[in-house]
Amino acid sequence: LNEVYLFHGTFVRAAVSIAKMDFRIDLAGSSTGTMYGRGAYLGEAITKADEYAKDEPGGYYNNVSAVLLCRTVMGKFYYTTKRDEGAGDAVARGEYDSTCGDRAKTANTFRELVVYDNDQIYPEYILFYERVYKAMISNTPSPALHLELPTYWTNCYKALEGDGFNDRFDVPDQTLAHLQRLVDASVQGQPWRVTGAQRVENAAQWQQSLDFRRNLESQLAGAACIPAEKIEHPEPPTAVTTSLALGSLHHHPLPHRETALSNACLVESVNEHYLWHGTTPEVAE
């Protein structure tokens, strides 16, 4: 089948969007041209992908680039050493499954590997990185990258500024069941039955939350807050109940796009936890 791992470089938010919603072959060439027809252009060298990887100057992903590492089924490929904008037509006629434009042979650069069907590509990994120049070389590790928005959000690839967004989405049944287990693990007294749940995606509120976390991390200057389970006064130390409950539920699978209910997505250094807040339905709306 000629299945291989190949790199694809693009704008950092576009990489997150592709991982969430797949490639858009119909948009191919909208920014970089179509040397071998409208398709998804990939490379076997990450250096080639880096040519197309763009960060977000002045934005959240300033100096952060991204490439996708994709499982790609090349099948029977059309080999050429020349520019051929009609290469995709041969694939459309069923003569080939993909194109290999051998620019390494004719221009001493890199081979262009092109597929024309979304189903031939699976974007399995996103690699976020920063370019390290000689003057920047240091033994100090870079801080961990926290994405601006959770990847399971429908709006995960959007910027918070501008028009923003304020949406609510009904969670799938499997997530609802996981919420029920979390309620069961933390409720006291009469048991409750969760009848529905929505995920809130509000750009303005999330921005405020991010700003608070950044300010706190800046004050900590690389240190971490004392975890709740290590605070001994005035009562014996105890962990946060919801975090303990989530830790005990890790063996219950969640849909791959709905991984919110996990301690792994929280920032431990600032004591971030899932906590309950009771109110009226009217105020919650």
C-alpha positions in Angstrom: 0.0 0.0 0.0 3.0 2.3 0.3 1.8 3.5 3.7 4.4 5.9 5.2 4.7 8.6 7.8 5.1 12.1 6.2 5.3 15.6 7.5 2.9 18.5 6.6 3.7 22.1 7.6 1.1 24.8 7.9 0.0 27.7 10.1 -0.1 26.6 13.7 -3.9 27.1 14.1 -4.5 25.4 10.8 -2.6 22.4 12.2 -4.9 22.2 15.1 -7.9 22.6 12.8 -6.8 19.8 10.6 -6.3 17.5 13.6 -9.8 18.4 14.7 -11.7 18.4 11.3 -9.4 16.7 8.8 -7.7 18.0 5.7 -9.6 20.2 3.2 -8.3 19.2 -0.2 -10.7 21.6 -1.8 -8.7 24.5 -0.2 -5.3 23.0 -1.4 -3.1 25.6 -3.0 -5.0 28.6 -1.6 -1.8 29.9 -0.1 1.2 28.1 -1.6 0.2 27.1 -5.2 -0.4 23.8 -6.9 2.8 22.5 -8.5 1.2 19.0 -8.9 -2.5 19.9 -8.8 -4.9 20.4 -5.9 -3.9 18.0 -3.2 -2.3 17.7 0.2 1.5 18.3 -0.1 3.7 16.3 2.3 7.4 15.7 2.8 9.6 13.0 4.1 12.0 15.6 5.6 10.7 17.9 8.4 12.9 20.6 7.0 10.7 20.7 3.9 7.5 20.9 6.1 9.1 23.7 8.1 9.2 25.8 5.0 5.4 26.1 5.2 5.1 26.1 9.0 4.0 29.5 10.3 3.7 30.8 13.9 1.4 33.6 15.1 3.5 36.8 15.5 2.2 38.8 18.4 -0.5 36.2 19.2 -0.7 33.3 21.7 1.4 31.1 19.4 4.1 33.7 18.9 7.4 31.8 17.9 5.5 28.5 18.1 5.4 26.5 14.8 3.6 23.3 14.1 3.9 20.4 11.7 1.6 17.3 11.4 3.1 13.8 11.3 0.6 11.9 9.1 0.0 8.3 8.2 -0.2 8.5 4.4 -1.2 5.8 2.0 0.6 6.6 -1.3 -0.5 3.5 -3.2 0.6 3.5 -6.8 2.3 6.9 -7.3 2.9 8.9 -10.4 6.6 9.8 -10.6 7.8 12.9 -12.3 10.9 15.2 -12.2 9.0 18.1 -13.8 6.3 20.5 -12.6 3.0 19.0 -13.7 -0.2 20.8 -12.6 -2.2 18.1 -14.3 -0.8 15.3 -12.1 -4.0 15.2 -10.1 -6.0 14.5 -13.3 -4.2 11.2 -13.8 -5.1 10.2 -10.2 -8.7 11.3 -10.8 -8.8 9.0 -13.9 -7.8 6.1 -11.7 -4.4 5.6 -13.2 -2.5 6.5 -10.0 -3.2 7.1 -6.3 -0.7 9.9 -5.6 2.2 11.9 -7.0 5.9 11.9 -6.3 7.5 15.1 -7.6 11.2 14.4 -7.5 12.6 17.9 -6.9 15.5 16.4 -5.1 16.8 15.0 -8.4 16.2 18.1 -10.5 16.5 21.0 -8.1 18.5 19.5 -5.2 15.8 20.3 -2.7 13.2 17.8 -1.5 10.7 15.4 -3.0 7.1 16.6 -3.0 4.6 13.8 -2.1 1.0 14.6 -2.9 -2.3 12.9 -2.3 -5.7 14.0 -3.5 -8.2 12.3 -1.1 -8.6 13.1 2.5 -9.0 9.5 3.4 -5.4 8.7 2.3 -4.1 10.8 5.2 -4.5 10.5 9.0 -3.0 13.4 11.0 -1.8 11.3 13.9 0.5 13.7 15.7 1.0 17.5 15.9 4.5 18.6 16.7 4.7 22.0 18.2 8.2 23.5 18.2 10.3 26.7 18.3 13.2 27.3 16.0 16.4 27.4 18.0 19.1 29.7 16.6 22.8 29.6 17.7 22.4 32.6 20.0 19.5 30.9 21.7 21.2 27.7 22.6 20.8 27.0 26.4 20.8 24.1 28.8 17.6 25.5 30.4 14.6 23.5 29.1 11.7 25.4 27.6 8.5 25.6 29.6 5.8 23.1 28.7 3.4 24.4 26.0 -0.2 24.7 27.0 -2.5 25.1 24.0 -4.6 28.2 24.1 -7.8 26.2 23.8 -8.5 22.5 24.7 -8.2 20.3 21.7 -11.6 18.6 22.4 -13.4 22.0 22.0 -15.2 22.5 18.7 -13.6 26.0 18.5 -10.1 24.7 19.4 -8.4 26.2 16.4 -10.0 29.7 16.6 -8.4 32.9 18.0 -9.9 34.3 21.2 -9.7 37.9 20.0 -11.9 39.4 17.3 -15.4 38.1 17.0 -14.6 35.3 19.4 -17.3 32.7 20.2 -19.9 31.8 22.8 -21.3 28.3 22.2 -22.7 25.4 24.1 -22.6 21.8 23.0 -24.4 18.8 24.3 -21.9 16.2 25.4 -22.0 12.6 24.0 -23.6 9.8 26.0 -20.2 8.3 27.0 -19.1 11.7 28.5 -22.5 12.0 30.2 -21.9 8.5 31.8 -18.4 9.7 32.9 -19.9 12.7 34.5 -22.4 10.5 36.3 -19.5 8.4 37.7 -17.8 11.6 38.9 -21.1 12.7 40.6 -21.4 9.3 42.2 -17.9 9.5 43.5 -18.3 12.9 45.1 -21.9 13.1 46.2 -22.9 12.7 49.9 -26.3 11.4 50.9 -29.1 10.7 48.4 -27.7 9.7 45.0 -28.3 11.9 42.0 -29.0 11.1 38.3 -27.4 13.3 35.7 -30.0 13.9 33.0 -28.0 16.2 30.7 -24.8 18.2 30.3 -23.4 20.8 28.0 -19.8 22.0 27.4 -19.5 25.7 27.4 -17.1 27.4 25.0 -16.9 31.1 25.8 -14.0 33.0 24.3 -14.2 36.0 26.6 -14.4 34.0 29.8 -11.7 31.6 28.7 -9.4 34.6 28.0 -10.0 36.0 31.5 -9.1 32.5 32.9 -6.0 32.3 30.8 -4.9 35.8 31.9 -5.3 34.9 35.6 -3.3 31.7 35.1 -0.5 33.5 33.3 -0.2 36.2 36.0 -0.1 33.5 38.7 2.6 31.6 36.8 4.6 34.8 36.4 4.4 35.4 40.1 5.5 31.9 40.8 8.6 32.4 38.5 8.9 28.7 37.7 7.9 27.4 41.1 4.6 25.6 41.9 1.8 26.2 44.4 1.7 23.8 47.4 -0.7 21.0 46.5 -3.8 20.7 48.7 -2.8 17.3 50.0 0.4 18.8 51.5 -1.2 21.6 53.4 -1.3 20.5 57.1 -3.0 23.4 58.8 -5.6 23.6 60.2 -6.8 20.1 59.4 -4.9 16.9 58.4 -3.8 17.1 54.7 -6.3 15.8 52.2 -6.5 15.9 48.4 -9.3 17.6 46.4 -12.2 15.2 46.3 -13.0 15.7 42.6 -9.3 15.1 41.6 -9.2 11.9 43.7 -12.5 10.8 42.0 -11.1 11.5 38.5 -8.0 9.6 39.3 -10.0 6.6 40.3 -12.1 6.8 37.0 -9.1 6.8 34.6 -9.9 3.2 33.5 -13.3 4.2 32.1 -12.8 5.1 28.4 -13.9 8.4 27.0 -14.6 9.3 23.3 -11.2 10.3 21.8 -12.5 13.8 21.1 -13.9 14.3 24.6 -11.0 14.0 27.0 -11.9 16.9 29.3 -12.7 14.9 32.3 -9.2 14.0 33.3 -6.6 15.4 35.7 -4.1 15.2 32.8 -5.6 18.3 31.1 -5.3 20.5 34.2 -2.3 22.6 35.2 -1.0 21.0 38.4 1.5 23.8 39.2 -1.3 26.3 39.9 -3.6 23.9 41.7 -6.1 23.8 38.9 -9.0 21.4 39.7 -12.5 20.6 38.6 -14.9 21.9 41.3 -18.7 22.1 41.5 -20.7 25.3 41.8 -24.4 25.3 42.6 -26.9 27.9 41.3 -30.3 28.2 39.8 -31.1 27.2 36.2 -31.8 30.9 35.3 -28.4 32.1 36.6 -26.6 29.2 34.9 -28.1 30.2 31.6 
